[in-house]
């Protein structure tokens, strides 16, 4: 299938913010996040409400860092892992901004930025926002079992990141969004909710192969190719799948689920996952390296396992999708540094 690549005109990630919990702050990039609550509660009585509070906090920090009012934002693209994305709808309730809810699972950060970039590039808005989050304790009891149950975790299991990221997508900045390649939903027969990396890797491979085929570019044209988030298991499968097609990305490849935790000290098995994983890693690390020119040409491939509590309970396979967004260094003055 040709003509999947979307090209953007004069679109920038003008500003970012990241909010995390205790385990994320204890990881390798702990001092890079904008805000941390070591209690993981964010002043709320339930884990679900904590996620909403976390997402609200991330958006408030974004507005403050960028010296913006809520009224300056033309549209907000937001989503999370909770049923019907209530983490987002409750968390962003008080902001008078047109709200467009998303469910892309772990691909939501990339999906939100891609859609926000479309609205700005097309001239519908001068500024749009993308916001997403996940919370370990809310997600675990929705998709698997309450943590109080003490179920043993599989070696292939990933740890849902407690975190939220917010992004201002506008007409000014240093980090450009130049292209996107939307993904196709794929089902390769994986039905193990503790091995989402294996379910998502084929979708990531499909999108990357389509992008390189249509663009005529090679992995060596980029100084960073990041998935978000396949973890150790899925990342290894992705590299094998691409290698079998004659494409080797290993020299420039990393995964947000691998980057956010210390595998030895924190024992997160196959790494991190959840909407908040790629969102916080991109905001706290990748965007900052693009902002100062350490990275100049980057692909972010958001990977999502499109399961639901009902589909898991019924033993259905786990479809997956992967959305690719290309970022480049170079531009004009941004809303914030």
N, C-alpha and C positions, 0 to 999 in steps of 0.2 A: 504494500500500500504506500503510494507516494503522497506528497503534499501534507505530511503530518506536522512539519515544522512550522511554528508560528513565529514570525519575526516582529519585534517590537521597535517602536520609534520613540526615542527620547524618554525612556522609562528608567527610573532609578529606585533602588532601595534606599530611601532617604534617611531612615533611622530604624533602630531595632531596640528591643528590650528583652530581658530574660529573667525569669523568676523560678526558683527551684526549692526543693526540700533538702533534708539532712544528708541523705546518701549522695546526692549529686554534688553538694557543696564539699563533701569529703573526697571527691574524685579528683582526677588530674587537672581539671580546669575550674576548680572550685572558686578561685578568686576572680574569675572572669565574669561571673554572673552579676546582674544588677541587684538582686535581692534574694535572700535566703531565709526561710523559716525552719529552724532545726526541729520544731515540733511537728511539722507537716500539717498542722491544723489551720494555719492562716487565720486564727481567731474564730474558727467555726466549730459547731457542735458535731457535725458529721463529716465523713470523708468526701461525700458528694458536694456538700456546701463548701468544703475547703477548696475543692477544685474550682468552683465558681469564683470564690474570693481570690484565688491565685490568678485566674485569668483577668479578673477586674484589675488586680494590682499590676499585672504586666502592661495592660493598656494604659493605665494611669501613668506609669513610668514612661511609656513611649511618648505620650502627649507632653509630659513635663520635659523630657530630654529634647524633644523637637520644637518646644515652645509653640505648641499647637492648642487649639480649642477643639472640643469634640465636633463643633459645628463646621470646622474646616475639612472634615473627612466626608467625602461624597458617598462612600459605601463601605461596609464592613463585611468581610468574608471570614466566617468563624466556624469552628467545629471541634469536637472532642470525641472521646470513646464511650461516654455514657449513652444509655438508651435515649433516642431522639435528640441527642446533643444538648441535653438540658444544662450541662456544665457551662456551655457558651450562652445559651439563651437567658439563663438566670444571671450569669456573671456579668453580662454586658447590657443588662436590662435598662439601666439608668441613663445610658448614653443615647442622645437623640440623633442616631445615625441609621440610615437604611441598612437593615440586617439581612444578610444572605447566609443561611446555614448550610454547612458542608458536612458530609461524612466521607472521608477518604482514609479513615483509620490512620496508620502511621505516615501516610502520604499527604496528610492534610496541610502541613506547612507549605510544601511545594505546590500543592493544588491551589491553596489560597493565594500565594504570591503570583502564580500563573494567571489566575482569574482576575486578580486585582490589576495586574499589569495589562491585561486585555482592555479593561475599562479606561485606564489612563492613556494607553497607546491609541485607542480609538477616539479619544477626545471627549468621552462622556464625563469624566471627572478629572480634576487636576491632582487629586490625592485620594487614594483608597487605602484601606488597612486590611491586613490579614492577621488573624489571632487564632491560636490553638493551644490545647493543653491536654495533659493526662495526669492521673494520680494513681500511684501504685495500689493503694488500699481500696480505692473505688473500683478500679478495673479488675482486680483479683477476685473480688466477691461477685462481680457481675459475670465474668467469663469463665472462672475456674471454681475456686472455693474460698470462703473467708479465711484470712490468714490465721485466725484463731484455731482453725481446724488442724493446722500443722502438717498439711500434705507434703510429701517429699517431692522436690522439684527435679524434673528431668535434666540431664546435662545439656540438652539442646534448648532448654527453656530460657527465655529472655526476661529481664526485669523491667517492668513498666516504669518509665521515668516519671517522677513527680516533678513536673515542670510546666511552665507556660512561656510561650514566645509571642511577641507582637511586632509587626512590621509595617512601616509607613512606605507606601509605594507611590512615588510622585514624579514630578517633572525635574527636580533638582537633586543633586547628590554626586557621589564619587563612584559608587558601585552600580553599574548599569545592569539591567535585565535585558538581554539582547534577543534571546530565543527561548522557545519552549517546545516540548514534544509530548503531547498528552499520551497517556498509556491506554492499552487495551486490557480489559478484564480477562484473566486467564485462570483456568482450572487444570492443574496437573495431578489431581488425585490425592493430594495431601489432606488428611482430615485430623491430624494431631495438633491440637491447640497449643501444645508445648513445643512445637517445632515450626514456628511461623517463618523462620528464615528459609526453610526448604520450600514453603508455600509461595513465598514472595520472590525468591531468586529468579525463577523463570520469567516472571513479569519484568523484572529489572533487565534481564538479558534481552528480552524482546524489544523493549524500548530503546536500549542502547544500540542494538544492532540496527534498528530502524533509523535512528538518528545518524549514526555513522554512514550508513548506506546512502541516505538522502543528502546529507551535508557534504559528503566527500572528505570529511575530516578524519583524523586518526587520534588515538589516545595521546600520542606524543605532542599533539597540538595544544594540550591542556597541561597546566601544572597542578591540577587537582580534580579528581573524579570521586565524588562522595555519594554513597547511598545512605538512605535514612529510613528504616534501619534494618539491615539484614543480620547484624551481629556476626560473631565468628563463624557460626555454622552456615548461614546463608551467604555470607561474603565469600567463603571458600567455594561454595557451590556455584555462585555467580562467575567467579574467575574460571572455574572448570568449564562451565557452559560456553563462555565467550571464547576460551582457548580452543575448544572443539570446533569453533567457527572461524578460527584464524585470527582472533582479536585478543590481544594481550594488554590488559589495563593495569597489571600489578605494580608497575613502576610509579604510577601516580594515584593509586587507589587507596581509599580508606572508607570506613563506615562509621557513622555517627554513634551507633550502638556500641562499637568497639572503643571509640574515643572517650566516651563520657565517664566510664568507670575504670578503675584499676583492677584488672582481671585477677591478679594474685592476691592483693590486699583486701579487696572487697567481695570476692567470690560471687559474682553475678552470673555465673555459668556462661551462657553464650553471649552475654552483653546486654545492652539496654534496648528498649523498644518503646512504643507508644507515641502519640502525637507530639508530646512534649520533648521527645528525644532529639529529632533532627531540628526542631524549632529552637531549642535552647543551645544546641551545639553550633548551629549556623549563626545565631545571634551573638553568642559569646565568643566564638572562635573564628569561624570561617569568614564571616562578614568583616570582622575587625582586620583580618589579614588581607582581605581584598581592599578595605578602606585605606590602608597604608601602603598598598602596592607590593606586599610580600607575595601575595597571590595575584595574578593578573587575568587568568582565564580559567573558569571553574564550571564544572557541571555538578548539579545537585539532583539526584534521582530519588524522589520520595517514594517509598514502597509501602503499600498498605495491604494488610490481610483483611478482606472484606467479609468477615464473619459476624455473626450476631449470637447472643445467648441462645436463641431458639435453634439456630442452625447447628451450634455446637451440641446442644442437648439431643438433637435428632441425628447426630453422627454424619452430617453432610460434609462434603469436601469444602476446603477453604479457597474460594477464588481470591485472586490478588491483582493489584494494579500498580503501575509505576509511572509517575509523571516526572519528566525531565525539565529542568530549568537551567539556562546558561547565564552566568554572571561574568562581567568583565570590569576590570579596573579602568577608571578614567572618566572624568566628567566635570561638572561645575560645582559650585558650592552647595552643600547639602543643608538640610534642616538642622542636623546635629552631627557631631563627630562620634 
